[in-house]
Amino acid sequence: MTGWAIAGCGWVARDHALPGLLAAGADVLALHDTSVSAMDRMPVDAVRTTDLDELLAVPGVDAVYVATPNAAHRAVVEAAAAAGKAVLCEKPLATDAADAEAMVAAARGAGVLLGTAYDQRWHPAHAALRELVPRLGTVTAVRVVYCCWLPGDWTPDGQAHDNWRVDRSVAGGGAAVDLAPHGLDLAGVLLGEDVEDLHVLLQSRVHDYAVDDGALLHGRTSSGVLVDLHVAYNTPDALPRRRLEVVGTRAMAVAVDTMGQTGGGSLTLLAPDPVDVPFDGASPFEAQFRAFGAAVDGDPGAWPFDVERDLRLHRLLRQALTREETRGA
């Protein structure tokens, strides 16, 4: 059984990652955060420390899940790698390409497994959709809508804290940096080929913070599949806001409300008549941690995702964002 530590005890770690780890049978041994109160809200019997070195010295820790704010990823990943720990790091890998490259190099140099926590890879509807792709004919397009409502004073649970997701120095950007990586990764996972040409349009229209609150991204894979992403912090949660479509010459697959942290939503195959496609509704976090833990425990095939590929997607997004920000300056 893999022994885990969690670095960063915000709402994603508390409400989704920790339950996923426990459901996967993991042994959660230690927690780290700069906020004692954040650790106190984590319902698990584990060592709690504000000192990263102390976290990494806890006996039995084999792997570290990193869910700190983006700007802190590099320091935690480098320290964990130096301590010989496998690392599963939340997306985006870092706020810029240089830090992401340093993280990958640190893991490679230490000979430890580094993965990116793209939980959407593991959603049961997306796993079922991947199996449907050969039935769609020649795939022509992937379209993703992944939107939410995130005002500047947003808080997940009423606790007073800074909303770091809208602080460029901490997050590296706004909606595009936070939400688009999921769609870029998922398109590649579903198709078996990644976007290689990417362009971005940023929007700052509703909220008054200094990062984008919406973005359109359009790209193309090596074989010519068009990939279109609409991501936003400016779509009220009461409205339809999460949809994934894979379009082919024989059929089309549509997933509604599957882009998110839970295993819910629906999947429909249109060929052309609609057919509901069942899936089990299991937590994508549970599947993710089960697979990564198996890889750490000696089954490399359990984690088929190369972090070098994740790094290429990270660079692609950062380059597209730089072009758009330079154009708009």
Disulfide bonds with the S-S distance in Angstrom:
none
